[in-house]
Amino acid sequence: MHAPPPQAALDGAPPLAFPRTDRLWLIAGTGEGPRLARVFLDRGWRLRVSVVTPSASRSYPEDPRLEVRVGALAGAAALRTALEEADLEGDPFQWLIDASHPFAAQVTATAVAATRDWPARLLRLERPILPAPMAIPLRQLSDLGPHVRPGERILLAIGARHLREASLQCAEAHPHGRVLPHPQALNQALRAGLPPHHIACCHPTADGAVERALCHRWGIETILCRQSGGHTEALWLRIASEAHLRLLLLRRPPEPAATRRLPFPELVEHVGWPMGRGKGG
């Protein structure tokens, strides 16, 4: 969807005669976000990327056409205003691309609400459903309790924000957690009641070497992970299969029905190249 021509300049300068048509707004993390950013930059797009933490921003390439904003989205009204201001300044975002984690439901809800009058402007990255025939599916964390065995060592690989809720379901077990290496995640793990020696702060590894070592050192019997459809879920599926560990899989929340969802290749091709630039141009 092309934005309307600028009507006024917000900074007192005269508006551009013709709006630019080469800018995207990407909401993402450290999963597919950096890879999407590189593809779009290679195709000639300018990008604004919204990430939550400073550490996530370091996963993105340094490029003068890439603007990184760090921090949680301020809400649907603020996001909508930012899109409208870009339109008025003659430098609109051709698409708002939501590549946030499947479990970041509030982020997706914010993007949907902000673009309710321009639904074609919002694109959602759809992660695949990975085959996990050995996994025990859970609809929600409140279903965890009956599947936890007294005294077992369980690894809660579900993100720091949900550790407290999960650990309450593991009152008779020995829960452990791997969280991202930043202070907020560590504080959340400690507030969840996990002993310090049951917490590992580290980024997911490409080959799973650290994750395998943690499972071995802690004597893990059961892994709880999320149905994210990305590298991290694939890693836990492989580790559980190789080490013959029990795997509990928390199903992803439903996506908003009206959102246009596209897998990675289809999303890239749908966005294409900026106007005036073709393939290889």
Secondary structure, 3 states (H helix, E strand, C coil): CCCCCCCCCCCCCCCCCCCCCCEEEEECCCCCHHHHHHHHHHCCCEEEEEECCHHHHCCCCCCCCEEEEECCCCCHHHHHHHHHHHHHCCCCCCEEEECCCCCCHHHHHHHHHHCCCCHHHEEEECCCCCCCCCCEEECCHHHCHHHCCCCCEEEEECCHHHHHHHHHCCCCCEEEEEECCCHHHHHHHHHCCCCHHHEEECCCCCCCHHHHHHHHHHCCCEEEEECCCCHHHHHHHHHHHHHCCEEEEECCCCCCCCCCEECHHHHHHHHCCCCCCCCCC
